[in-house]
Amino acid sequence: MYEPACDDEITGLVNYIDQQLTSIRAAAVGLTDEQVRIRPCRSTLSIGGLIKHATYCMRGAMERLTGDGAPATFDATSFAAYEGSFALTNDETAVGALAEFDAVRVAYLDAVAGKDPASPSTEPPAPWHGIYDARPALARYYLVHQIEEFARHAGHADIIREQIDGVAVPQIVLSESGAPANDFFHPFVPSPGTLGSG
């Protein structure tokens, strides 16, 4: 949890984004490689796929945040890469996906921290929302969208995890942070041989 604090704007944005990334990652703790691939809901989403997709999103955001601020073009090739980011392939492992997520996360959060929310930006067309032209905005718009994007996927991960074994992601997050047991919380301990067990 991003605890209440008198932080400046960019620190607050970084902490809220990081909170969502923590939740996405925590969804895999205590699962096997096979379990992170399970798609228990009607969608094609899995915990492993969400971790891979979050990494894909962080990479794309870094290009915008550290580049000229212009959004990338969206064509058939980039759409195929986007679609492919939602599932682990047969040669990808959960351990590898988490390692990549962790490495990219550090660089991504540094890029977010280095961005002035009041700097000018350009938002790309969003034809699925009826917006067919690029539009001027401030970086703040894009940074807040990062919170929105990762919060949506953190919610997906929580629902999928509960469908797999009934464990709620907030319980894992608190456990990973070392929170002591109390009347409202009992630490989660991953089984031997699962992700995060040692």
N, C-alpha and C positions, 0 to 999 in steps of 0.2 A: 504494500500500500504506500502511496505517496502521502506521507503524513502532513498535516497542516503546517505551513511554514510561511514566513514573510520573504519569499523568493522573488527575484526579478522575473520578468516575463519569459525570457528564453530559458531560464532554469526551470520554471514551472512547466513549460512545454516539453523540455527534455525529460523531466521526471514523469509526466503523464504518459508520454510515449513509451518510456522505459518500463513503466508499470504494465502496460499492455503486452510488451514483448516478454516480460517476465512470466506473465500468465500463459502466453502461447507456448513458451518453452517448457513451463512446469507441467503442462498437460501430458508430456511424454514420460515424466518421471514415474517409475514403477511399472512401465509397460515393456513388453518384449518387442523385438523387431517386427514380428508378425502382427502384434496388436496395434502398432502405430500405423499399419496399413489398412486396418479394418475400417469399413465404411458402413456403420450401423444405422445411419439415417437414410432417407430417400435420396439424398444428394450423393455426389461422388467424393465428398470431402472426407479426409482422414486426418489424424493428428500429424502423421509424417508429411502429408501433402501440405497442410497448413504451415508447418515449420519451413518447408521448402519454399512455399509461396511468400511467406514473410521475408525470407532471405532475398528472394527475387525483388520484392517491393523495396526493401532497404537499398539494394544495389541501384535500382532505377532512381530512387529518391536522391541518393548520393550524387549521381550524375547531374541532376538538376541543381542540387544545393551547392555543389562545388564548381559548376560550370558557368555558363553565361546566363543561366536562369530560364533559357528557352526550353519548353517541353519537347520531349522526343516525339518523332512522328509515329503514327500508329497505322501500320499497314498489315498485309496478310502474314508476313514473316514474323513481325513483332507480336501479332495476335496469336500465332501458333506457339511462340515462346511463352506468352502469358498463359495460355491454356495448359501447356505442358508443365507449368510451374506448380500445378495443384496436385501432383502425384509423384511419389517416389518411383523411379524405374526399377527394374529387376536388379540392376547392378549398383544401385544406391542403397546405403544402409541408414538406419536411424542414427547410429553413432556418428557416421559421416555427415549427415544432415545437421545434427546438433552442433558438431564442430564448426561447420561452415557458418551456421547461424550465429554462433558465438563470435567468430572472427569478424564477420561483416557487421555485427551489432556494434562493436567497439568503434569501428570507423564511421558507421552511420551516425551514431550518437554524437561523435565529435563534429561531424558535418552539420548536424542540426544545431549544436551548441554554438557553432561559428557563424550562423546565419542571423542577420538583423531582421527581425520580424517586420520592420517598417520598410524594408528595401523593396523596389519594384520587381514585379514578376509578371509572367504571362501564363494564363491558363489555357490549355489546349481545347479544341472542340470536344464536345461530349454529345455526340449525336443521339445516344441512348436517352439523353435528357432534353433533346430538341435544341441543343446548342451546336451550331454548325461552323462557328468562327472562333478563332483564338481571342481571348479577352484579357485586358489588363487587370491586374490585382496586386496585392501586396504579398510578400512572402508569408506573412501571418496566415493568409487564407490557406496556403499549401501546407503550412506546419500544423494548423488545426485539423486539416484533412488527414494528416498522418495519424493523429490521435483517433479520428473517426475510423479510418481504415483498419488499424491494428486492434481497436476495441471491438469492431465487428468480428474479426477473426478470432480474437480471444474468447468471445461469446460462443462462436462455432466450436472452438476447441473444448470449452467447458461442457457443452451439451454432448459432444461426441464422447468425451472421457466418461461422463456419467452413464452413457449408454453402454460403454465397454465394461466397466466394473463398479459403477456406482460411486466412485470417488469424485468429489468436487474439487476443481482446480484451486479455489482459494485455500482449501485445507493444505494442499501441496505447497502453495506459495508460502504460507505461514510456516510450515514445517521446514522448508528450505531456508527460510530466514532465521531459523533457530528460536522461534517463538515458543515459550513454555505452555504446557497444557493449562487450561482453565475451564470454567464452567461452560464455555461456549466453543471450545476448540480442543481437539485431541490430535497430536502430531501423527502424520502419516509416515510410515516406515516402508520403503520399497522392498519387495521380496528379493532375496539373493538371485543374481543373474539377470535382473531387469535393469533398465536404464536408471542411472542415478543411485544404484545400490552400493556403489563402492568404487 
